Amino acid sequence: MKFLSRRQFLKLSLGSAASLAALPLCCHPIYAKPNRPATLDEKIGEMLTGGFRGLTPSPSLPIIRDLKQRHLGGVVLYDYDVPTHRALRNIQSPAQVKALIAGLQALSAVPLLVTVDEEGGRISRLKEKYGFPPTVSAQRLGEKNDLPYTYHQARQIAETLRGLGFNLNFAPVVDLNTNPDNPIIGKLERSFSANPDIVTRQALAFIRAHHAVGVGCTLKHFPGHGSSAGDSHTGFVDVTATWSPVELEPYKAIISQGMADAVMTAHIYNAKLDARYPATLSKPVITGILREKMGYQGVIISDDIQMGAIRKYYGFEKALRLAIEAGVDILLIANNSIYDDQALTRAAAVIKRLVMQGKISAKRIDASYRRIRRLKQKYASA
């Protein structure tokens, strides 16, 4: 396959958008402001971000049904389909990805959050073999510890994302590399450093580069996955004996500077923080630490609710209820640990039933809806 130069890539990405860009935002169908209050169904839909199979926005795809009937607020794209072990999912080439995203946006009544895990290095969905520019891992950036270099590398990622139509990157990872043998963080070179100051400075450079081109970022995985010895994709992960409060330092620093667009939770269990539930489902961790102690008022996104650490121990409905009660705003149902094309439909129905039964308050849904809309006004409406 012939790889594109960065200049060629940007020309391809930006050039085909001319017809859409020529329309005033107020006149574009996906940016039209509603002339009535949002319904409960619409508010719940905004709280769901889903994964799907498909390279084109075919009307037969279940995700199109979810966009139209469930008012889905966001999508996440992958290059590899884990359940089938096939490198065929949503990403095949720059032109194809751009057309897919544009098609999804055109079919949505409101602007979508279009998300991806584009951290750099091994965690890159937009790989060179598909014609995208090369990237550098967080670990390499941290070892070099050259902030202008980090900014340059992150800016290339951000420009790639922006040119395709992505508006929220599930990066940077701000986990500390306290366990280099960690199978999901350290061994995949996803952490900048074991030093919280280096992690903070590197993450801020990464974020500033994204903000410069209008792409949001997501800090992950709160309250810290770097000390784990297990992988929460596959099962229960207990960090009670290994986690340290120092793992919160990058979050504190970045939040205090107003640079946290979104925060993604970790499915790790820490009995010292909550003796009952892992972080994603823990009100003491999500509301108590992140919201109240750190003063974070932005969007909180769960890691994939279908991952083994949650699915195998709590079940779908209970996990949804606990995550919302804990303070999570966006529930990520990635459909890439397992695949269930009815999952988003079921999630919307479950949440609505819980509200109607009084098990989740309407005010709690409203709070998440307002935070999500603020994030979208910043990144999904420009």
N, C-alpha and C positions, 0 to 999 in steps of 0.2 A: 504493500500500500504506500502510496506517495503521501508523505506528511506535508502539511501546510506550514509555511513560515508564519510567524506571529502577525506580520503585516497582511499576508494573504488571508489568514483566518479572520482578522478583524474586518477586512474589506468584505468578505463573504457574509459575515454575521450582520454587519451594520447595513450593508447595501440593500439587502432584500427587505429591510424593514421600512423602506422609504414611504411606501403607500400608507402604512399604518401611522407612521410618525407624522405624516402630513395632516392627519385629522386632528382638530382641536380636542383636548382631553374631554371637555364637556360634551362633545358630540359623539365620541367613540362609545359604542354600545357597552363595553365592559367597564367604562368609567362613569356611566350615567348615575347620578345620585338618586337614591330612592326617594319618592315623594310621600312616603308613609313610614311609620315606625316598623322596625324589624319584628317579625313574628318569632315565637319561641322556636319553631323549626329552623328558621334562618340563623338564629343565634347559636343553636346547637351545632348546625352545620359548620359555622365558622370555627368551632372548637375541634374539628376533625381534619387531619391531614393524612392522606392515604397514598399507598403505593399500589401499582397495577402492572399488568403485562400489556405491552403493545408499543409499536414503533410509530403508529400513526393514530390520529384522533378519530378512529372509526366509530360510527354511530352504534355499532354492535358491542363496543367495549362496556363492561359493567361500570367503569369509572365515569363514563358519560352519563349513565343513569344516575349515578351518585351526585354528579355536578348539577343535574337538572332537578332531580327529585329530592335530594337530601341537602342541597345547598352547600356542598362541600367547600370548605374554606381554603384548602391547600392540597398540593400533591408533592410527592417525593419521587425522584427519578433514580434508577439504578442501571448499571451496565450488566450486572451478573444476577441471574435468578438462582438463589440459593436452593430452594426446594427441588428444582430440576437439575441442578448442577450444570447449567448452560449459560454461556456468555451471550445470551440473547434476551433482552428485557425491554429497555426503553432507549438505549443509546447505541447508535450505529455510525453516525457521521455528524459533523457540524450542521450541515444543511437539514438533515433529518430531525435532529434535536430541536433546531430552531422552528421548524414547521410544526412539530408536535406541540411545543409550548404555545406557539401562536394559536394553534387550533383549539387547544384546551381553554386558553383565555377567551377566545371568541365565543365559546360555548357556555361560558360561565356568566351568570347574571351580575356578579361582582368580581373585581380583580382577585386573582388567586395568589397566594403565597406559593411560589414554585421553588422547591428546596432540593438540596443535594448535599451529600458528604464529599466536599472537594477540599480536603485538608492538605493535599500534596504528598508526594512520595507514593507509598504503597496504598494509601487510602485516597484514591483518585478514581472517580467514576468516569471522568473525561480523559481517557488514556490516549497515549501517543498512537497506539495501533488503530484507533478510530479516526485519527487525523487531527487530534488536539495538541496544543503545545505541551512540552514536558514540564513537570513540576518537581519541587524539592520537598523532602520530608521535614516535619517540624524538628525532629532530632538533629538533622543536619544544620538547620537554621540556628538552633540553639547552640550547637557546638561551635559554629562560626561566630555567633554572637555579634553580628554586624548589622545594626538596625537599618541602615540604608539598603543593604542587600536584602534583608527580610522584606522591607517595604516593596522593593522592586519585584521580588518573586511573588509576593502576595498581590501586587497590583496586576501582574500578568494573569493570575488566577481570576481576580475580580473582573478584569476586562473581558476575559473569556466568558465568564458567567453572564455578565451584563449584555454582551453581544448576542447571546443565545436566548435571553429572556428570563433567566433565573433572577430572583430578587432576594433570596435568603440562603446563605451558606451555613450548613451545619458545621461550622468551624469558627474559631480555632479551639483545639483541645487545650485546656489549661490544667489538666491533671499533671501532678508532679511525677517524675520518673523515679519514684522511690524504690520501686522493684523492677529492675531492668529485665527480669525474667517473666514479668507479667505478660501472659499470652495475648492479651487484647490491646495493651497500651505500649509497654516497653519494647516488646519484641517486634512490634510493627512500626516502631520509630515515630509514634504519634505524639509524644511529649517533647516539648522544647528542652526540658531540663529537670533535674531534681531540686534546683535552686528556685524558690518562689519569685525572687526578684527578676531572674532571667526570664522565667515564664511570663511574668507580668509585662515586662518591657517588650518581649517578642510578640506577645499576643496583641498588645496595643499597636505595634507597628503593622501587624497583620490586619487589624480592624480598621485602622486609619486608611490603609490602602483600599480596602473595600468601600469605605464611606466616600472616598474621593470619586468613585464612579457610580455611587448610588446603590450599592448592594449591602444588605444587612448581614450581621454575623451572629453566631450562637455560641456562647461559652458552654463547654461541656467537659466532664460529666459531673454535675453537682451531687454531693459535696466532695467528690474526689474519688477517682477509680484507679489512680496510679499505684496504690500500694497493694492491690488485690493480687491473689495468686490464681484466680479463676476467671472464667469468661461468662458474663451474665447473659450472653446470647443463648447459652446452652443449659444453664442451671443456676442454682442458688449460690450466691457469692457473699461470704461473710468476711468483713474487714475489721471486725471488732478489735482484734489483736494487732492489727498492722496500721490502721488509719491514725493520722495525727491532725490536730487542729491547724497545723501549718498548711495543710492542703486547702484551707479556705482563703489563704492570703491573696492569691491572684483574683479571686472573685471580689473580695473586699476592695482591693485597689482599683480594679476596673469599674466596678459599680460606683465607687466614690468619685470617679472622674466622669461619670455619666456616659460611659462608652459601651454599656451592655445593652444591646438590642433585644436579645433573648437569651435565656439560660435553659439548657437541657439537663434533665435529671438523670441520675444513675440508678440502676436497679440493685445497688449494693445494700447489704444489711449491716448495720452497726448498732449493736446492743447498747452502746454508750450514748447513742443519740436517740434511738427508739428501740425499745425491747420487743416490739411487736412486728413492725413492718419495715421493708426496705425503703430507701429514700423516696422513690417515686410515689409511694403510697403513704408517706409519713407526713402528717400535719406538723409534728414538732420540728421536722427537718425543713420542709418546704415553706410553710407559713412561719413557724417559729424562728428558724435561723435565717433563711433567705429573705423573707419579707420583713419580719419584725426587727431582728437584730442587725441585718445589713441594710435595711431600708430600701430593698429593691422593689420597684413598682412596675417593672416591665413584664413582658410575656414570658411565661414559664412553659416549656415544651417537655413532654415526657419522652424518654427514649422509647423505642418501639414496644408497645404494650403486648405484642405477640411473642416477645423474646422469652426464652425458657425460664429465666429467673422470675417472671411474673406468671406466664401462662400455666406452668406446671404446678404452681402452688396456690394460686388465688382465683383462677377462673376469670372469664371475660367480664361478666357483669360486676362482680365484686371489685375487680381491678379498676374498672371505669369509675365506679362510685368512690372508691377510696382515693384515687388519683385526684378527682375533682374536689373532694372534701379536703384533701391535703393542700390544695391551692394550685394545681396544674391548670393551665389555660388551654393548651392545645394538646390533644391526645394523638400521638403518632401511631397509626396503624399501617405499618409499612408493607404488610403482605409479602415479606421476604425472609421470615424465619419459617413460617408456614404460609400457605396461600389459601385464602378464603374470599371469593369474590362477593360474598354476602356480608363480610365483616363490617363494612362501613354502614350498610343499611341497618344491621343489627345494633351497632353502636348508637346510631341516632335514635332508634326505637327504645333502647334501654335507657338512655339518658332522659328522653322525654317522659318515659314511664316513671322514672325516679323523681322527676320534678312534679309530675301530676300527683304522685303518691305522697309528696311532701318530704321525701327522703333526701332530696337536694333542693335547696331553696332557689326560687327564681332570681333572687338578688345575687346569689353566687354565680349563676349563669350570666347575668347582666355584667358583673364585674369582669369576667373573662372576655365577654364580647367587647366591652369598651377598650380593654387593653389590646386586643387583637386588631380592632379597627384603627387604633392609634398607630400600631406598627405598620399596618397596611397603608395608611395615609402617607407614611414616610417613605416606604419602599415599593409598594405595589401600585401606586397611583401616579408614578412619574416615569 
